[in-house]
Amino acid sequence: MNIVKTIIFSTLMLMLASITPLANAASTGWLVNDNHPPVKVRFMLTGELDETTQTVPAILDVQLDDDWKMYWRTPGEGGIAPKIDWSESSNLDVVDWQWPTPQQYTIMGYKTQGYQHEGVFPIHLKVDDINQNTALKGKFTLSSCTTVCVLTDYELELDFVADELTADTEAMFAFNKSVSTVPQQVDSKTSAENINIGWDSIKELLQVTVLDSQWRRPQVIVDGDKETNFNPIGVTRQSQPDGSDAWVAQFEVSNWSGDPKLLEKQLNVTVSDNQRAYEYKTGVQPTSIEAAGSSLLTMMLFALIGGLILNVMPCVLPVLGMKLSSVIAAPDLQKNQIRSQFIASALGIIVSFWLLAAFVITLKFTGQAIGWGVQFQNPWFIGFMVVVTSVFAVNMLGAFEINLPSSLQTKLATTGGNDHRGHFLQGMFATLLATPCSAPFLGTAVAFALGADVLSLVVIFTALAIGMALPWILVAMFPQIARYFPKPGRWMNIVKVFFSVMLLITSLWLISLLSSFISVVVLWVVAALFVIIFFGLMAKHYGLPAVIASFSMVLMIAAIGAFATSDDWSNPLPTDLAWTPLEQTDIASSVAQGKTVFVDVTADWCITCKANKVGVILQDPVYSALKQDSITLVEGDWTTASQPITDYLQSHGRFGVPFNVVYGPNAPEGIKLPVILTTEQVLAAIERASGN
C-alpha cells in the first residue's frame, strides 16, 4: 500500500514539475479570428526580468499568409497602424513597443510601409511590482491588406509574476532576432551631423540629405508628425558643394488639415539598407529644392529637350539657317550627298559636346571653376569666335575670292561646299555659339551633369548633343525634306543676305563682350571697320541697291517694333535700380534685419540673362516691387572669372547663369527661380520670402 502511495505521490510531483514552467513561461498560444483565417497572432514572454528597470521582455508575433501585409507605426498614404489597448491590465506601468525596419509597398496605388508574411515586434513590459501578479489584458487591433483590407481584433490575456518567470528559449531567440532588425536610435547631436531636413514650402516638397555616403542604396522613411504624410519620390546619390557625396531623398507632403506646417518641427528619419538601420531625429529647416526625383533618366530627357531648344536660340539659328540655305541653293544634290553633309554636321555637334565634357572633367580634377559658358570669360576664345563668325558672314556674301591669311580660315570659308570636313567644322561652330545660351530644361540638366560623377556627366552631355543635333539628324534621315522648300531663285539672295546680317550682328555682339578686357574706343573702331567692310562686300556682290534695301528693311522692322511697343519706346528701360555687388553683401545679415534680398547672377555674354532683365526685372510690376525700401538688390557679375561668384553658384547646385534667388524672413535659405523668369514667379517669390 505504501508503495502505491509513493508511486502516486511521485507521479503528482512530476506532473507539477512539468506544469510549473508552462505556467511561468507565459504565452497566449496562436490566436486566430474566425472571420479572417489568413492571419494568426501570439504574444510570448521571454521569461527574463531586469530587476533594475522592472521590465519583462516579450514579443508580438504576427503570421500572414500569401500576399497579406500589415502596416508599420506610420502606414503611409493609406492603412491603419496596428495597436494594442492595455487599459484593462493590472500591475502594468509602461509598454514600450519597438518597430523593426519596414519595407515599402504599393497597395492599390497607394505607397505604404509595413511587413509581409511575418511581423515580429519586441516589447518591453514595465510592471509596478515584480512580486505581484500582473494581469495582461490587451485588445490587439490589426489592419491587414492585399487587394482588400480587413480590420480584426485579438484578445491577448496572460497572468504572470515577474519574479517567478522561467526562461523560454524559443521566445528569447525570437526576441533577440527581432531586436536586431530595429533601427538603432541616434542621439540628437549625431543626427544633426548626419542628416539635413529641408522643407520647400512653395513646392511642398521635403528633402532629406543623408551626409554619410557609405550607405548602399538606402531606404529612407520620414515620420513624426501624425497629421502629415510623407510620400517618397526617390533616393539619389548626389555631389555636395564641398565635393563630398551624399544620398538625397525627396518626399511629397500632404496634411489632413490643409497647409503643412513643418518648419522647426522634429521629424524621425529611418535610414536602412541590407547591412544596417538607424533612426535619426532632427529639426526641419527652410530650403529651395531644385527638382524632384532627379534621376539620370529624367535628366537625360531634360538634356534632350534643352539641346533641341538651343537650335532656335539666336546664337545657333543663323548657322542652322545657313546650312539649310546651302542645300536649297544646290538643287542637284543627291539624297546621299544631303544625308552625308548633315550627318557630318551632326557628328561635329556631338564631338564638340564630348570635347566640352572632357574640358569640364579636366577642370574638375584640377580643382578649377566649372560652369556652362565659362569659356566666354576668356578674351582669346571670344576673339577666336569673332574671327569665325566674321568668316561665316562673308561666306554667305560669296566672298570666297578673298585671300584669307590662314588655311584654317580657308576651310571655314568653304563650309558651304561638299567637303565633309567643312560640314563637320560647321557643326562644331554651332556648338561653340550655343554655349552662352541658357534655355528651359538646359540649366537643370547641366547643373545635374556638372555636379555628378564622370560617367553621368558624359551621358548628359551626349544627350545634350543628340538633342541639339536632332534637326540635322532629321534632315539626314529624310533628305526629301529639302525638296519641300521653294525652288532656288532670286529669293535665295535675300535669304543669304538675311543670314549674313544675323551673323554680322552675332560678330558685333561678340566684339562687345571684349569690353571687359579691351578699351571701348578700340572696340568701336574695330566694329565700325567690320561693318564698313561687310557692307562694302555686299555692295560689290549685290550692288548698292541691296545695301539700301537692307538698311530700309532694318529701319522698317525697327519702326514696326517701335509702334508695337510704343509705351516702352516712350518710356525707356530704367537704370536706377541700386545693385550691390554680391562679393560685398552679407545676405544673412540683411535677412536678419527683416530685409528681402533679390539676387541676380548674370553675365554680359548670357543672352537669357539679358532677356530676363529686359522682359521682367526692368518692367512693372516687378520693377516697382524691387524699388521698395524693404528690398535689397544684389548682383553677381560673372562676365569675367570670379571665384566668390563661382562658389556661390555651386553652393546652390548651379553651374551657369542666369541664376536668381530671393531671400527673406520666411525664406532664409532662399527661393530659387527658374532659368526663364516670369512676372508671376518673381512676385510670388518676393511675397513668400517677405511673409507679406
C-alpha positions, 0 to 999 in steps of 0.5 A: 500500500505504501508503495502505491502511495509513493508511486502516486505521490511521485507521479503528482510531483512530476506532473507539477514539475512539468506544469510549473514552467508552462505556467511561468513561461507565459504565452497566449498560444496562436490566436486566430479570428474566425472571420479572417483565417489568413492571419494568426497572432501570439504574444510570448514572454521571454521569461527574463526580468531586469530587476533594475528597470522592472521590465519583462521582455516579450514579443508580438508575433504576427503570421500572414499568409500569401500576399497579406501585409500589415502596416508599420507605426506610420502606414503611409498614404493609406492603412491603419497602424496596428495597436494594442489597448492595455487599459484593462491590465493590472500591475502594468506601468509602461509598454514600450513597443519597438518597430523593426525596419519596414519595407515599402509597398504599393497597395492599390496605388497607394505607397505604404510601409509595413511587413509581409508574411511575418511581423515580429515586434519586441516589447518591453513590459514595465510592471509596478511590482515584480512580486505581484501578479500582473494581469495582461489584458490587451485588445490587439487591433490589426489592419491587414491588406492585399487587394482588400483590407480587413480590420480584426481584433485579438484578445491577448490575456496572460497572468504572470509574476515577474519574479517567478518567470522561467526562461523560454528559449524559443521566445528569447531567440525570437526576441533577440532576432527581432531586436536586431532588425530595429533601427538603432536610435541616434542621439540628437547631436549625431543626427544633426551631423548626419542628416539635413531636413529641408522643407520647400514650402512653395513646392511642398516638397521635403528633402532629406540629405543623408551626409554619410555616403557609405550607405548602399542604396538606402531606404529612407522613411520620414515620420513624426508628425501624425497629421502629415504624410510623407510620400517618397519620390526617390533616393539619389546619390548626389555631389555636395558643394564641398565635393563630398557625396551624399544620398538625397531623398525627396518626399511629397507632403500632404496634411489632413488639415490643409497647409503643412506646417513643418518648419522647426518641427522634429521629424524621425528619419529611418535610414536602412539598407541590407547591412544596417538601420538607424533612426535619426531625429532632427529639426526641419529647416527652410530650403529651395529644392531644385527638382524632384526625383532627379534621376539620370533618366529624367535628366537625360530627357531634360538634356534632350529637350534643352539641346533641341531648344538651343537650335532656335536660340539666336546664337545657333539659328543663323548657322542652322539657317545657313546650312539649310540655305546651302542645300536649297541653293544646290538643287542637284544634290543627291539624297546621299550627298544631303544625308552625308553633309548633315550627318557630318554636321551632326557628328561635329555637334556631338564631338564638340559636346564630348570635347566640352565634357572632357574640358569640364572633367579636366577642370574638375580634377584640377580643382578649377571653376566649372560652369556652362559658358565659362569659356566666354570669360576668356578674351582669346576664345571670344576673339577666336569666335569673332574671327569665325563668325566674321568668316561665316558672314562673308561666306554667305556674301560669296566672298570666297575670292578673298585671300584669307591669311590662314588655311584654317580660315580657308576651310571655314570659308568653304563650309558651304561646299561638299567637303565633309570636313567643312560640314563637320567644322560647321557643326562644331561652330554651332556648338561653340555659339550655343554655349552662352545660351541658357534655355528651359530644361538646359540649366537643370540638366547641366547643373545635374551633369556638372555636379555628378560623377564622370560617367553621368556627366558624359551621358548628359552631355551626349544627350545634350548633343543628340538633342541639339543635333536632332534637326540635322539628324532629321534632315539626314534621315529624310533628305526629301525634306529639302525638296519641300522648300521653294525652288532656288531663285532670286529669293535665295539672295535675300535669304543669304543676305538675311543670314549674313546680317544675323551673323554680322550682328552675332560678330558685333555682339561678340566684339562687345563682350571684349569690353571687359578686357579691351578699351571701348574706343578700340572696340568701336573702331574695330566694329565700325571697320567690320561693318564698313567692310561687310557692307562694302562686300555686299555692295560689290556682290549685290550692288548698292541697291541691296545695301539700301534695301537692307538698311530700309528693311532694318529701319522698317522692322525697327519702326514696326517694333517701335509702334508695337511697343510704343509705351516702352519706346516712350518710356525707356528701360530704367537704370536706377535700380541700386545693385550691390555687388554680391562679393560685398553683401552679407545676405544673412545679415540683411535677412536678419534685419527683416530685409528681402534680398533679390539676387541676380547672377548674370553675365554680359555674354548670357543672352537669357540673362539679358532677356530676363532683365529686359522682359521682367526685372526692368518692367512693372510690376516687378520693377516697382516691387524691387524699388521698395525700401524693404528690398535689397538688390544684389548682383553677381557679375560673372562676365569675367572669372570670379571665384566668390561668384563661382562658389556661390553658384555651386553652393546652390547646385548651379553651374551657369547663369542666369541664376536668381534667388530671393531671400527673406524672413520666411525664406532664409535659405532662399527661393530659387527661380527658374532659368526663364523668369516670369512676372508671376514667379518673381512676385510670388517669390518676393511675397513668400520670402517677405511673409507679406 
